[in-house]
Amino acid sequence: MDDLILFSSSKEYLYRIKVLIESYLDKYYKLKLNKKKCMITNIKYGFNFLGYRFRIINNKTIINIDSSTKRRVVKRIKEIKYLYSNNMIKFKQVFSSINTYYYGFKYGSKINIRRRINKYFYEV
């Protein structure tokens, strides 16, 4: 496990838990938390997690695909297209990669990913 999100209505509680987690990871696994990625914030600002952007609006959870994830997908699609057009990879590899992106996003606005695939891979 290397990704973890904790929710609480008390910031003080989260700070105490963070200290406990840090000491446990250091004592038993000799691991350190990444200070740039570890934060305590209000849920109303939302957060990015595993390629998705989670936000709470009017007591509803809104899940979208993160913009950096969309950029990475486009970059990889272009790379796959280049490799295939220059006979560096076989159709089987192309098909597997494209399908992974095409069907791999279960939550959020997956239509955005499908549009990007169609635009950057299938259209000339």
Secondary structure, DSSP 8 states (H G I E B T S, - for coil): --------S-HHHHHHHHHHHHHHIIIII-----TTT-----GGG-EEETTEEEEEETTEEEEEE-HHHHHHHHHHHHHHHHHHHTTSS-HHHHHHHHHHHHH---SS-HHHHHHHHIIIII--
